[in-house]
């Protein structure tokens, strides 16, 4: 995930790498035919500032200063 700001998240990750990420989309049908769904993703994260993956992301997103690498341990659909 491209990171441009997120300075407080960077400080937090140094103390505790555990993350909870939630996201949603109206275009994906949820449970019981609801319009939209959400997902909760649990995992650990670290910021990457160099290497091949960083260079690839930097060409796609020139504004980024680092890349958030997320290792998923659990993902659950919420709606």
C-alpha positions in Angstrom: 0.0 0.0 0.0 1.5 3.4 -0.9 2.3 5.6 2.0 2.6 9.4 1.6 1.8 10.6 5.1 0.9 8.3 7.9 3.6 9.7 10.3 1.7 8.7 13.4 1.1 5.2 12.0 4.8 4.9 11.4 5.5 5.7 15.0 2.8 3.2 16.2 4.3 0.4 14.0 7.6 0.8 15.7 5.9 0.1 19.1 3.3 -2.5 17.9 3.3 -4.0 14.4 -0.3 -5.4 14.7 -2.8 -3.8 12.4 -6.6 -3.8 11.8 -7.6 -2.6 8.4 -11.2 -2.2 7.4 -12.5 -1.5 3.9 -15.7 -1.6 2.1 -17.2 -1.4 -1.4 -20.7 -0.7 -2.6 -20.2 -2.5 -5.9 -19.8 -5.9 -4.2 -22.9 -7.7 -3.0 -22.8 -8.5 0.7 -24.6 -11.0 2.9 -28.4 -11.5 2.3 -28.3 -9.5 -1.0 -27.3 -6.2 0.7 -25.7 -3.6 -1.6 -22.1 -3.3 -0.5 -19.9 -5.2 1.9 -17.1 -4.7 4.3 -14.0 -6.6 5.2 -11.9 -6.6 8.4 -8.3 -7.6 7.9 -6.0 -8.4 10.8 -2.2 -8.8 10.5 1.2 -7.2 11.0 2.7 -4.4 9.1 6.0 -2.7 8.4 7.1 0.2 6.3 9.5 -0.6 3.4 11.7 2.3 2.1 14.0 0.5 -0.4 14.3 -2.6 -2.6 12.7 -3.8 -5.8 9.1 -3.7 -4.6 9.5 -0.2 -3.3 11.0 0.9 -6.6 8.1 -0.7 -8.5 5.5 1.1 -6.4 7.4 4.4 -6.6 7.1 4.3 -10.4 3.3 3.8 -10.1 2.8 6.3 -7.2 5.6 9.0 -7.4 4.2 10.8 -4.3 4.9 7.9 -1.9 7.7 7.9 0.7 7.4 4.3 1.7 5.3 1.2 1.2 3.1 -0.5 3.9 3.7 -4.2 3.7 0.8 -6.1 5.4 1.1 -9.7 6.4 -2.5 -10.9 6.7 -3.3 -13.3 9.6 -7.2 -13.1 9.3 -9.7 -11.6 7.0 -13.5 -11.6 7.7 -16.4 -10.3 5.6 -18.6 -8.1 7.9 -21.7 -7.3 5.9 
